[in-house]
Amino acid sequence: MAKKKAKGLGMAWEDDYGYAQAVKVGKTIYVSGQLSHDDEGNFVAPAPLDDVVEEVLHVTDMDAAFAVAGLVRKEAYGSEKPDVASTILVTPRLAFPAQLIEIKFLARV
């Protein structure tokens, strides 16, 4: 059985929902669905991402997401053509009413 190492960020909803923000198994990191927030849970802009090999985007408005996705992804990954496998799905609602997107990642280190 593979050894798992779980990591949280100390957000209240981790205990409320009962999950880890990320789980590392070997050289693979499975990152739970994320939104950009600071330590108090306020929404903030994204930071550059390294080691991501796959992303799954859950959005509430597919047309709006496609209108900005290319530019935002290029900026987030620091590349004109990010070498990241990507899937985008539409959902009627996310965890917070103001939330428009949630992203799940798979990274290799």
N, CA, C and O atoms as CSV, one atom per row, in Angstrom:
chain,resi,resn,atom,element,x,y,z
A,1,MET,N,N,0.839,-1.181,0.000
A,1,MET,CA,C,0.000,0.000,0.000
A,1,MET,C,C,0.885,1.246,0.000
A,1,MET,O,O,1.858,1.322,0.751
A,2,ALA,N,N,0.548,2.209,-0.835
A,2,ALA,CA,C,1.315,3.449,-0.932
A,2,ALA,C,C,1.098,4.319,0.300
A,2,ALA,O,O,-0.009,4.404,0.832
A,3,LYS,N,N,2.173,4.961,0.742
A,3,LYS,CA,C,2.092,5.866,1.879
A,3,LYS,C,C,1.543,7.209,1.404
A,3,LYS,O,O,2.025,7.776,0.424
A,4,LYS,N,N,0.531,7.709,2.109
A,4,LYS,CA,C,-0.086,8.987,1.769
A,4,LYS,C,C,0.281,10.031,2.820
A,4,LYS,O,O,0.360,9.734,4.012
A,5,LYS,N,N,0.504,11.257,2.354
A,5,LYS,CA,C,0.757,12.375,3.255
A,5,LYS,C,C,-0.246,13.468,2.907
A,5,LYS,O,O,-0.210,14.025,1.810
A,6,ALA,N,N,-1.139,13.772,3.840
A,6,ALA,CA,C,-2.192,14.768,3.616
A,6,ALA,C,C,-1.761,16.124,4.147
A,6,ALA,O,O,-0.999,16.215,5.109
A,7,LYS,N,N,-2.259,17.180,3.506
A,7,LYS,CA,C,-1.930,18.553,3.899
A,7,LYS,C,C,-3.194,19.401,3.863
A,7,LYS,O,O,-3.997,19.298,2.936
A,8,GLY,N,N,-3.359,20.234,4.877
A,8,GLY,CA,C,-4.453,21.185,4.935
A,8,GLY,C,C,-3.900,22.589,5.033
A,8,GLY,O,O,-2.701,22.782,5.234
A,9,LEU,N,N,-4.774,23.566,4.892
A,9,LEU,CA,C,-4.372,24.972,4.993
A,9,LEU,C,C,-4.957,25.642,6.230
A,9,LEU,O,O,-4.752,26.838,6.439
A,10,GLY,N,N,-5.682,24.886,7.050
A,10,GLY,CA,C,-6.259,25.454,8.262
A,10,GLY,C,C,-7.542,26.232,8.026
A,10,GLY,O,O,-7.951,27.026,8.873
A,11,MET,N,N,-8.185,26.011,6.874
A,11,MET,CA,C,-9.437,26.713,6.580
A,11,MET,C,C,-10.578,25.998,7.298
A,11,MET,O,O,-10.570,24.774,7.422
A,12,ALA,N,N,-11.559,26.767,7.770
A,12,ALA,CA,C,-12.672,26.195,8.536
A,12,ALA,C,C,-13.414,25.117,7.754
A,12,ALA,O,O,-13.856,24.123,8.330
A,13,TRP,N,N,-13.552,25.312,6.447
A,13,TRP,CA,C,-14.332,24.347,5.668
A,13,TRP,C,C,-13.637,22.993,5.513
A,13,TRP,O,O,-14.278,22.012,5.135
A,14,GLU,N,N,-12.333,22.930,5.799
A,14,GLU,CA,C,-11.658,21.624,5.766
A,14,GLU,C,C,-12.248,20.700,6.828
A,14,GLU,O,O,-12.503,19.526,6.559
A,15,ASP,N,N,-12.465,21.225,8.027
A,15,ASP,CA,C,-13.063,20.431,9.098
A,15,ASP,C,C,-14.555,20.252,8.871
A,15,ASP,O,O,-15.095,19.172,9.110
A,16,ASP,N,N,-15.232,21.312,8.406
A,16,ASP,CA,C,-16.674,21.235,8.186
A,16,ASP,C,C,-17.020,20.161,7.163
A,16,ASP,O,O,-17.948,19.379,7.372
A,17,TYR,N,N,-16.283,20.118,6.065
A,17,TYR,CA,C,-16.544,19.152,4.990
A,17,TYR,C,C,-15.807,17.839,5.228
A,17,TYR,O,O,-16.270,16.773,4.822
A,18,GLY,N,N,-14.651,17.929,5.894
A,18,GLY,CA,C,-13.860,16.743,6.202
A,18,GLY,C,C,-13.012,16.266,5.046
A,18,GLY,O,O,-13.271,15.202,4.484
A,19,TYR,N,N,-11.995,17.044,4.678
A,19,TYR,CA,C,-11.131,16.656,3.562
A,19,TYR,C,C,-9.752,17.282,3.705
A,19,TYR,O,O,-9.547,18.181,4.521
A,20,ALA,N,N,-8.810,16.799,2.905
A,20,ALA,CA,C,-7.459,17.352,2.844
A,20,ALA,C,C,-7.368,18.245,1.612
A,20,ALA,O,O,-7.979,17.950,0.584
A,21,GLN,N,N,-6.613,19.329,1.710
A,21,GLN,CA,C,-6.395,20.193,0.550
A,21,GLN,C,C,-5.578,19.476,-0.510
A,21,GLN,O,O,-5.789,19.675,-1.706
A,22,ALA,N,N,-4.646,18.643,-0.071
A,22,ALA,CA,C,-3.800,17.893,-1.004
A,22,ALA,C,C,-3.327,16.611,-0.347
A,22,ALA,O,O,-3.199,16.526,0.875
A,23,VAL,N,N,-3.070,15.615,-1.182
A,23,VAL,CA,C,-2.526,14.343,-0.717
A,23,VAL,C,C,-1.377,13.974,-1.642
A,23,VAL,O,O,-1.526,13.949,-2.863
A,24,LYS,N,N,-0.212,13.685,-1.031
A,24,LYS,CA,C,0.960,13.287,-1.808
A,24,LYS,C,C,1.169,11.785,-1.653
A,24,LYS,O,O,1.190,11.250,-0.544
A,25,VAL,N,N,1.323,11.123,-2.793
A,25,VAL,CA,C,1.631,9.701,-2.837
A,25,VAL,C,C,2.826,9.554,-3.766
A,25,VAL,O,O,2.706,9.775,-4.971
A,26,GLY,N,N,3.967,9.188,-3.222
A,26,GLY,CA,C,5.181,9.127,-4.029
A,26,GLY,C,C,5.526,10.508,-4.566
A,26,GLY,O,O,5.660,11.460,-3.797
A,27,LYS,N,N,5.670,10.620,-5.885
A,27,LYS,CA,C,5.993,11.903,-6.508
A,27,LYS,C,C,4.771,12.593,-7.099
A,27,LYS,O,O,4.902,13.584,-7.817
A,28,THR,N,N,3.582,12.072,-6.801
A,28,THR,CA,C,2.349,12.644,-7.332
A,28,THR,C,C,1.595,13.357,-6.228
A,28,THR,O,O,1.450,12.832,-5.123
A,29,ILE,N,N,1.112,14.566,-6.534
A,29,ILE,CA,C,0.322,15.343,-5.583
A,29,ILE,C,C,-1.072,15.528,-6.170
A,29,ILE,O,O,-1.232,16.044,-7.276
A,30,TYR,N,N,-2.076,15.098,-5.412
A,30,TYR,CA,C,-3.472,15.248,-5.794
A,30,TYR,C,C,-4.014,16.443,-5.022
A,30,TYR,O,O,-4.089,16.412,-3.793
A,31,VAL,N,N,-4.391,17.493,-5.739
A,31,VAL,CA,C,-4.848,18.723,-5.094
A,31,VAL,C,C,-6.357,18.808,-5.225
A,31,VAL,O,O,-6.897,18.722,-6.328
A,32,SER,N,N,-7.043,18.980,-4.088
A,32,SER,CA,C,-8.499,19.128,-4.091
A,32,SER,C,C,-8.894,20.367,-4.870
A,32,SER,O,O,-8.069,21.245,-5.122
A,33,GLY,N,N,-10.162,20.433,-5.249
A,33,GLY,CA,C,-10.676,21.613,-5.948
A,33,GLY,C,C,-10.311,22.875,-5.191
A,33,GLY,O,O,-10.504,22.960,-3.978
A,34,GLN,N,N,-9.780,23.857,-5.913
A,34,GLN,CA,C,-9.277,25.074,-5.285
A,34,GLN,C,C,-9.919,26.321,-5.865
A,34,GLN,O,O,-10.393,26.332,-7.001
A,35,LEU,N,N,-9.921,27.357,-5.065
A,35,LEU,CA,C,-10.228,28.701,-5.504
A,35,LEU,C,C,-9.181,29.586,-4.858
A,35,LEU,O,O,-8.645,29.236,-3.807
A,36,SER,N,N,-8.882,30.707,-5.455
A,36,SER,CA,C,-7.823,31.576,-4.926
A,36,SER,C,C,-8.347,32.341,-3.717
A,36,SER,O,O,-9.256,33.164,-3.830
A,37,HIS,N,N,-7.759,32.055,-2.563
A,37,HIS,CA,C,-8.156,32.760,-1.344
A,37,HIS,C,C,-6.947,32.977,-0.449
A,37,HIS,O,O,-5.951,32.258,-0.525
A,38,ASP,N,N,-7.067,33.996,0.406
A,38,ASP,CA,C,-5.995,34.261,1.369
A,38,ASP,C,C,-6.274,33.471,2.649
A,38,ASP,O,O,-7.178,32.637,2.681
A,39,ASP,N,N,-5.498,33.734,3.703
A,39,ASP,CA,C,-5.633,32.982,4.954
A,39,ASP,C,C,-6.975,33.187,5.656
A,39,ASP,O,O,-7.368,32.371,6.489
A,40,GLU,N,N,-7.678,34.266,5.326
A,40,GLU,CA,C,-8.987,34.526,5.918
A,40,GLU,C,C,-10.129,34.034,5.038
A,40,GLU,O,O,-11.294,34.169,5.412
A,41,GLY,N,N,-9.815,33.463,3.871
A,41,GLY,CA,C,-10.848,32.966,2.978
A,41,GLY,C,C,-11.335,33.966,1.952
A,41,GLY,O,O,-12.287,33.684,1.225
A,42,ASN,N,N,-10.694,35.152,1.872
A,42,ASN,CA,C,-11.073,36.159,0.883
A,42,ASN,C,C,-10.518,35.779,-0.490
A,42,ASN,O,O,-9.382,35.317,-0.594
A,43,PHE,N,N,-11.314,35.972,-1.539
A,43,PHE,CA,C,-10.867,35.656,-2.895
A,43,PHE,C,C,-9.734,36.573,-3.318
A,43,PHE,O,O,-9.794,37.779,-3.081
A,44,VAL,N,N,-8.693,36.015,-3.947
A,44,VAL,CA,C,-7.544,36.772,-4.433
A,44,VAL,C,C,-7.151,36.249,-5.810
A,44,VAL,O,O,-7.691,35.247,-6.277
A,45,ALA,N,N,-6.217,36.927,-6.452
A,45,ALA,CA,C,-5.750,36.535,-7.786
A,45,ALA,C,C,-4.861,35.296,-7.700
A,45,ALA,O,O,-4.325,34.992,-6.634
A,46,PRO,N,N,-4.701,34.579,-8.817
A,46,PRO,CA,C,-3.883,33.359,-8.810
A,46,PRO,C,C,-2.393,33.633,-8.746
A,46,PRO,O,O,-1.923,34.703,-9.132
A,47,ALA,N,N,-1.663,32.653,-8.256
A,47,ALA,CA,C,-0.196,32.700,-8.256
A,47,ALA,C,C,0.307,31.765,-9.352
A,47,ALA,O,O,-0.404,30.831,-9.720
A,48,PRO,N,N,1.512,31.986,-9.886
A,48,PRO,CA,C,2.061,31.072,-10.901
A,48,PRO,C,C,2.142,29.640,-10.352
A,48,PRO,O,O,2.430,29.437,-9.173
A,49,LEU,N,N,1.888,28.659,-11.212
A,49,LEU,CA,C,1.863,27.246,-10.798
A,49,LEU,C,C,2.971,26.479,-11.478
A,49,LEU,O,O,3.176,26.616,-12.684
A,50,ASP,N,N,3.695,25.665,-10.710
A,50,ASP,CA,C,4.738,24.789,-11.241
A,50,ASP,C,C,4.334,23.345,-10.981
A,50,ASP,O,O,3.562,23.067,-10.064
A,51,ASP,N,N,4.852,22.435,-11.782
A,51,ASP,CA,C,4.690,20.999,-11.601
A,51,ASP,C,C,3.282,20.466,-11.889
A,51,ASP,O,O,3.040,19.275,-11.697
A,52,VAL,N,N,2.358,21.300,-12.339
A,52,VAL,CA,C,1.006,20.839,-12.659
A,52,VAL,C,C,1.041,20.096,-13.992
A,52,VAL,O,O,1.597,20.588,-14.973
A,53,VAL,N,N,0.439,18.903,-14.017
A,53,VAL,CA,C,0.365,18.141,-15.264
A,53,VAL,C,C,-1.073,18.008,-15.758
A,53,VAL,O,O,-1.302,17.728,-16.935
A,54,GLU,N,N,-2.037,18.207,-14.870
A,54,GLU,CA,C,-3.440,18.119,-15.270
A,54,GLU,C,C,-4.278,19.057,-14.415
A,54,GLU,O,O,-4.018,19.237,-13.225
A,55,GLU,N,N,-5.289,19.651,-15.044
A,55,GLU,CA,C,-6.233,20.492,-14.322
A,55,GLU,C,C,-7.642,20.137,-14.776
A,55,GLU,O,O,-7.863,19.767,-15.929
A,56,VAL,N,N,-8.588,20.253,-13.854
A,56,VAL,CA,C,-9.995,20.120,-14.183
A,56,VAL,C,C,-10.670,21.370,-13.644
A,56,VAL,O,O,-10.657,21.620,-12.439
A,57,LEU,N,N,-11.265,22.156,-14.542
A,57,LEU,CA,C,-11.935,23.392,-14.171
A,57,LEU,C,C,-13.435,23.156,-14.112
A,57,LEU,O,O,-14.026,22.621,-15.050
A,58,HIS,N,N,-14.042,23.555,-13.015
A,58,HIS,CA,C,-15.494,23.508,-12.857
A,58,HIS,C,C,-15.956,24.957,-12.859
A,58,HIS,O,O,-15.550,25.735,-11.996
A,59,VAL,N,N,-16.799,25.329,-13.815
A,59,VAL,CA,C,-17.243,26.714,-13.962
A,59,VAL,C,C,-18.762,26.789,-13.952
A,59,VAL,O,O,-19.441,25.815,-14.278
A,60,THR,N,N,-19.293,27.948,-13.575
A,60,THR,CA,C,-20.741,28.143,-13.565
A,60,THR,C,C,-21.245,28.757,-14.866
A,60,THR,O,O,-22.448,28.728,-15.128
A,61,ASP,N,N,-20.354,29.312,-15.687
A,61,ASP,CA,C,-20.738,29.933,-16.955
A,61,ASP,C,C,-19.679,29.592,-18.005
A,61,ASP,O,O,-18.607,30.196,-18.023
A,62,MET,N,N,-19.972,28.641,-18.867
A,62,MET,CA,C,-19.001,28.173,-19.858
A,62,MET,C,C,-18.604,29.276,-20.833
A,62,MET,O,O,-17.424,29.401,-21.159
A,63,ASP,N,N,-19.549,30.074,-21.304
A,63,ASP,CA,C,-19.231,31.143,-22.262
A,63,ASP,C,C,-18.275,32.163,-21.646
A,63,ASP,O,O,-17.303,32.567,-22.285
A,64,ALA,N,N,-18.546,32.580,-20.414
A,64,ALA,CA,C,-17.675,33.543,-19.740
A,64,ALA,C,C,-16.295,32.935,-19.494
A,64,ALA,O,O,-15.281,33.617,-19.642
A,65,ALA,N,N,-16.254,31.662,-19.122
A,65,ALA,CA,C,-14.972,30.995,-18.858
A,65,ALA,C,C,-14.131,30.924,-20.125
A,65,ALA,O,O,-12.936,31.220,-20.087
A,66,PHE,N,N,-14.733,30.537,-21.246
A,66,PHE,CA,C,-13.988,30.444,-22.498
A,66,PHE,C,C,-13.503,31.810,-22.973
A,66,PHE,O,O,-12.470,31.898,-23.636
A,67,ALA,N,N,-14.224,32.866,-22.648
A,67,ALA,CA,C,-13.830,34.212,-23.066
A,67,ALA,C,C,-12.523,34.660,-22.417
A,67,ALA,O,O,-11.811,35.490,-22.981
A,68,VAL,N,N,-12.196,34.122,-21.239
A,68,VAL,CA,C,-10.994,34.555,-20.519
A,68,VAL,C,C,-9.994,33.439,-20.240
A,68,VAL,O,O,-8.866,33.711,-19.831
A,69,ALA,N,N,-10.389,32.198,-20.454
A,69,ALA,CA,C,-9.558,31.052,-20.052
A,69,ALA,C,C,-8.163,31.077,-20.657
A,69,ALA,O,O,-7.181,30.856,-19.948
A,70,GLY,N,N,-8.058,31.339,-21.948
A,70,GLY,CA,C,-6.740,31.324,-22.594
A,70,GLY,C,C,-5.785,32.312,-21.963
A,70,GLY,O,O,-4.662,31.950,-21.613
A,71,LEU,N,N,-6.210,33.547,-21.811
A,71,LEU,CA,C,-5.368,34.591,-21.222
A,71,LEU,C,C,-4.998,34.265,-19.779
A,71,LEU,O,O,-3.836,34.389,-19.392
A,72,VAL,N,N,-5.970,33.854,-18.994
A,72,VAL,CA,C,-5.727,33.556,-17.579
A,72,VAL,C,C,-4.779,32.364,-17.432
A,72,VAL,O,O,-3.865,32.398,-16.608
A,73,ARG,N,N,-4.991,31.311,-18.227
A,73,ARG,CA,C,-4.129,30.124,-18.136
A,73,ARG,C,C,-2.699,30.469,-18.548
A,73,ARG,O,O,-1.751,30.015,-17.907
A,74,LYS,N,N,-2.528,31.262,-19.606
A,74,LYS,CA,C,-1.180,31.656,-20.042
A,74,LYS,C,C,-0.465,32.420,-18.923
A,74,LYS,O,O,0.722,32.206,-18.674
A,75,GLU,N,N,-1.200,33.308,-18.258
A,75,GLU,CA,C,-0.600,34.085,-17.166
A,75,GLU,C,C,-0.296,33.205,-15.953
A,75,GLU,O,O,0.773,33.321,-15.354
A,76,ALA,N,N,-1.224,32.335,-15.596
A,76,ALA,CA,C,-1.039,31.480,-14.419
A,76,ALA,C,C,0.122,30.507,-14.587
A,76,ALA,O,O,0.871,30.258,-13.643
A,77,TYR,N,N,0.270,29.952,-15.801
A,77,TYR,CA,C,1.335,28.976,-16.034
A,77,TYR,C,C,2.605,29.605,-16.595
A,77,TYR,O,O,3.626,28.928,-16.714
A,78,GLY,N,N,2.558,30.897,-16.944
A,78,GLY,CA,C,3.747,31.578,-17.441
A,78,GLY,C,C,4.204,31.077,-18.795
A,78,GLY,O,O,5.403,31.028,-19.068
A,79,SER,N,N,3.247,30.698,-19.658
A,79,SER,CA,C,3.592,30.141,-20.962
A,79,SER,C,C,2.500,30.461,-21.973
A,79,SER,O,O,1.317,30.496,-21.634
A,80,GLU,N,N,2.904,30.693,-23.210
A,80,GLU,CA,C,1.927,30.937,-24.276
A,80,GLU,C,C,1.097,29.692,-24.581
A,80,GLU,O,O,-0.066,29.798,-24.970
A,81,LYS,N,N,1.690,28.522,-24.408
A,81,LYS,CA,C,0.980,27.261,-24.615
A,81,LYS,C,C,1.336,26.327,-23.462
A,81,LYS,O,O,2.254,25.515,-23.581
A,82,PRO,N,N,0.612,26.438,-22.343
A,82,PRO,CA,C,0.931,25.616,-21.172
A,82,PRO,C,C,0.906,24.127,-21.502
A,82,PRO,O,O,0.015,23.655,-22.207
A,83,ASP,N,N,1.881,23.399,-20.991
A,83,ASP,CA,C,1.940,21.960,-21.203
A,83,ASP,C,C,1.225,21.241,-20.055
A,83,ASP,O,O,1.816,20.470,-19.299
A,84,VAL,N,N,-0.072,21.533,-19.965
A,84,VAL,CA,C,-0.930,20.998,-18.915
A,84,VAL,C,C,-2.182,20.415,-19.578
A,84,VAL,O,O,-2.851,21.099,-20.353
A,85,ALA,N,N,-2.498,19.153,-19.273
A,85,ALA,CA,C,-3.748,18.571,-19.752
A,85,ALA,C,C,-4.892,19.288,-19.040
A,85,ALA,O,O,-4.812,19.544,-17.838
A,86,SER,N,N,-5.955,19.613,-19.773
A,86,SER,CA,C,-7.014,20.428,-19.199
A,86,SER,C,C,-8.397,19.917,-19.602
A,86,SER,O,O,-8.635,19.549,-20.753
A,87,THR,N,N,-9.298,19.907,-18.624
A,87,THR,CA,C,-10.707,19.595,-18.853
A,87,THR,C,C,-11.514,20.703,-18.213
A,87,THR,O,O,-11.196,21.146,-17.109
A,88,ILE,N,N,-12.568,21.163,-18.900
A,88,ILE,CA,C,-13.438,22.194,-18.341
A,88,ILE,C,C,-14.869,21.673,-18.357
A,88,ILE,O,O,-15.345,21.157,-19.368
A,89,LEU,N,N,-15.541,21.814,-17.233
A,89,LEU,CA,C,-16.906,21.326,-17.064
A,89,LEU,C,C,-17.784,22.430,-16.498
A,89,LEU,O,O,-17.320,23.250,-15.706
A,90,VAL,N,N,-19.037,22.454,-16.897
A,90,VAL,CA,C,-19.970,23.437,-16.344
A,90,VAL,C,C,-20.793,22.779,-15.240
A,90,VAL,O,O,-21.184,21.617,-15.341
A,91,THR,N,N,-21.043,23.547,-14.192
A,91,THR,CA,C,-21.836,23.074,-13.061
A,91,THR,C,C,-22.808,24.197,-12.665
A,91,THR,O,O,-22.473,25.371,-12.823
A,92,PRO,N,N,-23.977,23.871,-12.167
A,92,PRO,CA,C,-24.937,24.921,-11.820
A,92,PRO,C,C,-24.546,25.738,-10.594
A,92,PRO,O,O,-24.995,26.874,-10.442
A,93,ARG,N,N,-23.710,25.173,-9.713
A,93,ARG,CA,C,-23.347,25.893,-8.484
A,93,ARG,C,C,-22.060,25.334,-7.917
A,93,ARG,O,O,-21.761,24.150,-8.075
A,94,LEU,N,N,-21.290,26.204,-7.248
A,94,LEU,CA,C,-20.071,25.795,-6.539
A,94,LEU,C,C,-20.270,26.043,-5.046
A,94,LEU,O,O,-21.360,26.435,-4.627
A,95,ALA,N,N,-19.241,25.822,-4.246
A,95,ALA,CA,C,-19.371,25.869,-2.784
A,95,ALA,C,C,-19.845,27.213,-2.239
A,95,ALA,O,O,-20.637,27.248,-1.298
A,96,PHE,N,N,-19.373,28.323,-2.816
A,96,PHE,CA,C,-19.731,29.656,-2.329
A,96,PHE,C,C,-20.547,30.384,-3.396
A,96,PHE,O,O,-20.229,30.271,-4.579
A,97,PRO,N,N,-21.570,31.113,-3.023
A,97,PRO,CA,C,-22.416,31.799,-4.002
A,97,PRO,C,C,-21.651,32.717,-4.965
A,97,PRO,O,O,-22.014,32.809,-6.138
A,98,ALA,N,N,-20.606,33.392,-4.493
A,98,ALA,CA,C,-19.840,34.310,-5.352
A,98,ALA,C,C,-18.802,33.587,-6.206
A,98,ALA,O,O,-18.182,34.205,-7.071
A,99,GLN,N,N,-18.609,32.313,-5.981
A,99,GLN,CA,C,-17.581,31.535,-6.668
A,99,GLN,C,C,-18.023,31.190,-8.088
A,99,GLN,O,O,-19.112,30.655,-8.295
A,100,LEU,N,N,-17.163,31.503,-9.067
A,100,LEU,CA,C,-17.445,31.228,-10.471
A,100,LEU,C,C,-16.660,30.046,-11.008
A,100,LEU,O,O,-17.028,29.473,-12.034
A,101,ILE,N,N,-15.565,29.667,-10.318
A,101,ILE,CA,C,-14.690,28.601,-10.793
A,101,ILE,C,C,-14.064,27.873,-9.616
A,101,ILE,O,O,-13.817,28.457,-8.561
A,102,GLU,N,N,-13.810,26.580,-9.822
A,102,GLU,CA,C,-13.037,25.777,-8.882
A,102,GLU,C,C,-12.134,24.901,-9.739
A,102,GLU,O,O,-12.572,24.356,-10.752
A,103,ILE,N,N,-10.882,24.765,-9.337
A,103,ILE,CA,C,-9.917,24.034,-10.142
A,103,ILE,C,C,-9.291,22.921,-9.310
A,103,ILE,O,O,-8.850,23.139,-8.181
A,104,LYS,N,N,-9.263,21.726,-9.891
A,104,LYS,CA,C,-8.616,20.562,-9.287
A,104,LYS,C,C,-7.339,20.290,-10.065
A,104,LYS,O,O,-7.338,20.348,-11.294
A,105,PHE,N,N,-6.249,19.993,-9.360
A,105,PHE,CA,C,-4.948,19.786,-10.001
A,105,PHE,C,C,-4.371,18.421,-9.700
A,105,PHE,O,O,-4.684,17.795,-8.688
A,106,LEU,N,N,-3.512,17.976,-10.617
A,106,LEU,CA,C,-2.658,16.822,-10.414
A,106,LEU,C,C,-1.262,17.308,-10.761
A,106,LEU,O,O,-1.036,17.841,-11.847
A,107,ALA,N,N,-0.327,17.125,-9.837
A,107,ALA,CA,C,1.048,17.604,-10.045
A,107,ALA,C,C,2.040,16.485,-9.798
A,107,ALA,O,O,1.786,15.582,-9.001
A,108,ARG,N,N,3.174,16.549,-10.487
A,108,ARG,CA,C,4.269,15.606,-10.287
A,108,ARG,C,C,5.497,16.398,-9.860
A,108,ARG,O,O,5.838,17.412,-10.470
A,109,VAL,N,N,6.156,15.927,-8.809
A,109,VAL,CA,C,7.362,16.609,-8.311
A,109,VAL,C,C,8.529,15.658,-8.284
A,109,VAL,O,O,9.631,16.045,-7.897
